[in-house]
Amino acid sequence: MNVLVLNAGSSSLKFQIIATDLERIRGHKDERLCRGEVDGFGEKSVFTFQSGDGPKHKSEVPTGDLSSALEKVLQFLLSGEAGVGKIRSKADVHAIGHRVVHGGERFKDSALIDNHVLQGIQDCIQLAPLHNPVNLQGIQAAQKLFGPQTPQVAVFDTSFHQTMPEHAYVYAIPYRYYEQQKIRRYGFHGTSHRYVASRYRALRGLTQEQTNVITLHLGNGCSVAAIRKGKSIDTSMGLTPLEGLVMGTRSGDLDPAVVSVVAQNERTDAQGVEKFLNTESGLKGVSGLSNDMRELLGAATASDRAKLAIEVFCYRARKYIGAYLAAMGGADAIIFTGGIGENSPEIRARICEGMEWAGLKIDSNQNREMIGKEGLIGSEDSKLQAYAIPTNEELLIARDTVRVIEGQE
């Protein structure tokens, strides 16, 4: 089955085509046929494309909107220039999997898209006003282009965390806000946390019941999840992706009174404060230089604030590991993923510094070797192990699409 995976954003469209089926999933023999992105809708959209593991090609293509961008992608795939021999007509795309940010409490699993599911995504717009509308647009554009004969599946960022117990997701505010407005902790990055936990399970030859890990997705957006018996029991992001770890431009946890104090002092409103907490805070806000960890590591010897930003980032992550070890009653491993988690041995080592009390010891040589690769970074005698595992959310979406269509979800 050739599955087109779509990740629709407000000004970009990311895509992959993955050949997979139930047998390939069991044998981990899925094949990525191509991937690419249309970045910035308009006269000079940048189109990036890669066939298999071949070289990346970049060009400018005019696009009016998301729907136009998807049409351009399909035209390119069918033109022969793409070099994807298995895609010669629209009929060679057998199914489409969509990343959808918020499924609220309604969607605990991935779902075959029908009118009921579309309405459910629509109903969750109030919880993700920036993301769910464009996710819907992506679905509608694909439906128009491929027609009703091509099944489509929604895979939700939030669904993996729907196994959190009530005491983990309820905020200590008047309960009526949860009952009436569904204000609670939902968590995000679910596809990433779920993928690396399943990949760890495959590497170790474990069952889901034997999977007790803490996963850290560290990139421009960051979150950590406590996974007991293969299920999420807690995660750092909350009602929105703003809660939790320090991120590239997001503050993470803070005293809620900060909002009113800053709003009063800066003569702005709550929305104005929320904007700077999302776009001007985190690594960028503390350092005053950049939200890019690579730049901050390079500047740390000359800039006290760059050094401080790194220390705050690592300290917050270490605190969450400790908290989740307590919440889980111990774990077998911690797993690093995401752009920083996969590619920065220095940050991984700093986060794990002083964790010997928990039985965690990093092998410095192994840690340096694991850049963009999966493998053990803890010492062999470490009681609490550590791994680096590159995430692959698109593969998980493709696999879920197959499972839902085949009735195996």
SULMOCOR-V228829 format. One record per helix or strand of 3 or more residues. SS is the DSSP state (A for helix, B for strand). FROM is the first residue (numbers start at 1). TO is the last residue. Records with the same first field share a line. If there is no record, write none. Layout:
BEGIN
SS = FROM-TO  FROM-TO
END
This chain:
BEGIN
B = 2-8  12-19  31-39  42-51  56-63  95-100  151-156  213-218  222-228  231-235  333-337  385-388
A = 22-27  66-79  90-92  115-123  132-146  159-163  166-169  176-181  190-204  208-210  257-265  270-279  282-287  293-299  304-328  338-343  345-352  356-358  364-369  393-405
END
